[in-house]
Amino acid sequence: MSRRERKRREKAKSNANKRKAEIRLRIGNQLAEEGVLDAAIEQYEQATRLDGRNVDARLALADGYFALEMPAKAYRAYRKVLKADPRNAECHLSLGEFFLTLGRVRAAIKAISRSVECDPNRAYYAYRLGEVRALVGERDAARDQFARAVELAPTDPFYLYKLGELQFQCGRFDEAIEHYEESCRHAPADDFYHVRLAAAYVRRQRYGDALHMFRRTVRIDPANAAYRYLLADHLSMMGHEEEAQEQYRRAGSLDEYDRHYVHGVRVRCGTIAEDETGDSALRDEGSRSPLR
């Protein structure tokens, strides 16, 4: 066999293996979406054996190991991806998430920062870096990253909300209101953004605007007992006792999740201290609980 013929056959075999690897990768992704991770990993492993240069298959394999809580294999797999593709932003992000599960927050910040450097135009990377910065109390740095995410995806209500939440935590309520309002504008059917805006209005003593927002959350999700309790509290605070009692009555009793949620929002509104139970606000049907 001539050298040219041998090279032709080797190239044909390589191309065939690449196609087979892509098929294995697609099958693995489908299995992963269905939650069958063991079988997905088998497909990813076969894909990497067929085509060792398939970075997507190697990254999917690393993520699979991570999901199945196989940290040693996951870390080695991530390192192999970065050896083949040092600027793979998705891998740097995944490695950062991996470090977070191990409690290695500084290593996570370094890895996720690298993902932002490699792909500065991806809003999600900036957001995740902001989240981890906030986790260690670096609020200014976190705010910069959330603002960058908003700049990259100005109509995404979630990034606007996250920036608003950070401003709220820093006591910048006017800025928080601005971002919450934008979230509500881009997601008019999302009750959560509206209730957060109501909390910010309370902190600025814009009680009429807050009442409007609490009413809107109830209209969006009329079956939500927690929202009705918050509305009733606010109505009572404003002196609308008859309507407040009606909302308490319609809310009925709260389950444990609702009680925690109502307490959390009242704390964020500043109407009770964090160490207060707020139980008077969480009584069963027919109770009176002014939000003071």
C-alpha positions in Angstrom: 0.0 0.0 0.0 1.4 3.4 -1.0 1.9 6.1 1.5 -0.7 8.3 -0.2 -3.3 5.5 0.0 -2.5 4.8 3.7 -3.0 8.5 4.5 -6.2 8.6 2.6 -7.5 5.6 4.6 -6.4 7.0 7.9 -8.1 10.3 7.1 -11.3 8.5 6.1 -11.2 6.5 9.3 -10.6 9.6 11.3 -13.6 11.4 9.7 -15.8 8.3 10.3 -14.8 8.3 14.0 -15.6 12.0 14.3 -19.0 11.4 12.9 -19.6 8.5 15.2 -18.4 10.6 18.1 -20.9 13.3 17.3 -23.7 10.7 17.2 -22.6 9.4 20.6 -22.5 13.0 21.9 -26.0 13.7 20.7 -27.3 10.4 22.3 -25.5 11.2 25.5 -27.1 14.7 25.6 -30.5 13.2 25.1 -30.0 10.7 27.9 -28.7 13.5 30.2 -31.8 15.5 29.5 -33.9 12.5 30.5 -31.9 12.2 33.7 -30.2 8.9 32.7 -26.7 10.1 33.6 -25.0 6.7 33.9 -26.0 5.8 30.3 -25.1 9.4 29.2 -21.6 9.1 30.6 -21.1 5.8 28.7 -22.0 7.6 25.5 -19.6 10.5 26.3 -16.8 8.1 27.2 -17.2 6.3 23.8 -17.3 9.7 22.0 -14.0 10.7 23.6 -12.4 7.4 22.7 -13.6 7.8 19.1 -12.4 11.4 18.9 -10.1 12.6 21.6 -10.2 16.2 20.1 -14.0 16.5 20.6 -13.9 19.2 23.3 -17.7 19.2 23.6 -17.8 15.5 24.4 -15.0 15.9 26.9 -16.8 18.8 28.6 -20.1 16.9 28.6 -18.2 13.9 30.2 -16.7 16.2 32.9 -20.1 17.7 33.6 -21.6 14.2 33.9 -19.0 13.1 36.4 -19.7 16.3 38.3 -23.4 15.6 38.3 -22.9 12.1 39.6 -20.6 13.4 42.4 -17.4 11.9 41.1 -15.1 14.8 41.9 -11.8 13.3 41.1 -12.9 12.2 37.6 -14.7 15.5 37.0 -11.6 17.5 37.9 -9.3 15.5 35.7 -11.8 15.7 32.8 -12.1 19.5 33.2 -8.3 19.8 33.2 -8.2 17.8 29.9 -10.7 20.1 28.3 -8.6 23.2 29.3 -5.4 21.5 28.1 -7.0 21.0 24.7 -8.8 24.4 24.7 -7.4 26.9 27.3 -9.9 29.5 26.4 -13.0 27.4 26.7 -15.2 29.8 28.7 -17.9 27.2 29.4 -15.3 24.8 30.9 -13.9 27.6 33.1 -17.4 28.3 34.4 -18.1 24.6 35.0 -14.8 24.3 36.9 -15.8 27.3 39.0 -19.2 25.7 39.8 -17.2 22.5 40.7 -15.0 24.5 43.1 -18.1 26.0 44.7 -19.5 22.6 45.7 -16.2 21.9 47.4 -16.4 25.2 49.3 -13.3 26.6 47.5 -14.9 30.0 46.9 -11.7 31.8 45.9 -10.8 29.1 43.4 -14.3 29.4 42.0 -14.0 33.2 41.6 -10.7 32.7 39.8 -12.2 30.1 37.4 -15.4 32.1 36.7 -13.4 35.3 36.2 -11.5 33.4 33.6 -14.7 32.4 31.9 -15.6 36.1 31.7 -12.2 37.0 30.3 -12.6 34.3 27.6 -16.1 35.3 26.6 -16.8 38.9 27.9 -20.0 39.2 25.9 -21.9 36.4 27.7 -24.2 37.9 30.2 -24.6 34.7 32.2 -20.9 34.5 33.0 -20.9 38.0 34.3 -24.0 37.2 36.4 -22.4 34.1 37.9 -19.2 36.0 38.8 -21.4 38.6 40.4 -23.2 36.0 42.5 -20.0 34.5 43.8 -18.5 38.0 44.5 -21.6 38.8 46.5 -21.2 35.5 48.4 -18.0 36.7 49.9 -19.2 40.2 50.6 -17.6 41.9 47.7 -20.7 43.9 46.9 -19.1 46.6 44.7 -17.4 44.0 42.5 -20.7 42.0 42.4 -22.6 45.1 41.4 -20.2 45.8 38.5 -20.8 42.2 37.2 -24.6 42.4 37.6 -24.5 45.8 35.8 -22.4 44.2 33.0 -24.9 41.4 32.7 -27.7 44.0 32.3 -25.6 45.9 29.8 -25.2 42.7 27.7 -28.8 41.6 28.1 -30.8 44.8 28.8 -34.2 43.2 28.4 -33.6 40.2 30.6 -35.7 40.7 33.7 -33.7 38.3 35.9 -30.4 40.3 35.6 -32.3 43.5 36.2 -33.8 41.9 39.3 -30.4 40.7 40.6 -29.0 44.2 40.2 -32.0 45.6 42.0 -31.6 43.1 44.9 -28.0 44.0 45.4 -28.9 47.7 45.4 -31.6 47.0 47.9 -29.2 45.1 50.2 -26.8 48.1 50.0 -29.7 50.5 51.0 -29.8 52.2 47.6 -33.6 51.9 47.4 -34.1 54.4 44.6 -31.7 52.4 42.4 -33.3 49.2 43.4 -36.8 50.5 42.5 -35.5 51.6 39.1 -34.2 48.1 38.3 -37.2 46.3 39.8 -39.5 48.5 37.7 -37.6 47.5 34.6 -37.9 43.8 35.6 -41.7 44.2 35.9 -41.9 46.0 32.6 -40.1 43.2 30.8 -41.9 40.5 32.7 -45.4 41.8 33.5 -46.8 38.4 34.4 -44.0 37.5 36.9 -45.5 38.0 40.4 -42.1 37.7 42.2 -40.6 40.8 40.6 -43.7 42.8 41.5 -43.7 41.8 45.2 -40.0 42.8 45.4 -40.8 46.1 43.9 -43.6 46.5 46.5 -41.0 45.9 49.2 -38.7 48.6 47.8 -41.6 51.0 47.7 -42.3 50.3 51.4 -38.7 51.2 52.2 -39.1 54.5 50.5 -42.4 55.1 52.2 -44.2 55.0 48.9 -47.1 53.2 50.5 -49.7 53.9 47.7 -47.3 52.5 45.1 -46.6 49.5 47.3 -50.3 48.8 47.7 -50.7 48.9 43.9 -47.9 46.4 43.5 -49.3 44.1 46.3 -52.7 44.2 44.6 -51.1 43.3 41.3 -49.3 40.3 42.7 -52.6 39.0 43.9 -54.2 39.5 40.6 -51.4 37.7 38.9 -51.6 34.7 41.3 -54.9 34.9 43.2 -54.4 31.5 44.7 -51.2 32.5 46.5 -52.0 32.7 50.2 -48.7 34.4 51.0 -49.4 37.3 48.6 -52.9 37.8 50.1 -51.3 38.0 53.6 -48.8 40.6 52.5 -51.6 42.6 50.9 -53.7 42.3 54.0 -50.8 43.5 56.2 -50.3 46.5 54.0 -54.0 47.3 53.9 -54.2 47.1 57.6 -51.2 49.4 58.0 -52.9 51.9 55.7 -56.1 51.8 57.8 -58.2 49.8 55.3 -59.3 47.3 58.0 -62.4 45.9 56.3 -60.6 45.1 53.1 -57.6 43.7 55.1 -59.9 41.4 57.0 -61.3 40.1 53.7 -57.9 39.4 52.4 -56.9 37.5 55.6 -60.1 35.5 55.3 -59.5 34.7 51.7 -55.9 33.7 52.4 -56.8 31.2 55.1 -53.9 29.5 56.8 -50.3 29.4 55.5 -48.2 26.3 55.0 -44.6 26.4 56.3 -43.2 27.6 53.0 -45.6 30.5 52.8 -44.9 31.5 56.4 -41.2 31.6 55.7 -41.8 33.7 52.6 -44.1 36.2 54.3 -41.6 36.6 57.1 -38.8 37.1 54.6 -40.6 39.8 52.7 -41.6 41.6 55.9 -37.9 41.6 57.0 -36.8 43.0 53.6 -39.5 45.6 53.8 -38.1 46.7 57.2 -41.5 46.2 59.0 -40.1 43.6 61.4 -36.5 42.8 62.5 -34.8 39.6 61.2 -34.9 37.9 64.6 -38.6 38.6 65.1 -40.9 35.7 64.4 -43.7 37.8 62.9 -46.2 35.2 64.1 -48.9 37.8 64.5 -48.8 38.3 60.8 -49.3 34.6 60.1 -52.4 33.7 62.0 -55.2 31.7 60.5 -58.2 33.0 58.8 -59.9 36.0 60.3 -56.9 37.3 62.2 -55.8 40.9 62.3 -52.1 41.6 61.7 -51.0 45.2 61.0 -47.8 45.5 59.1 -46.0 48.0 61.4 
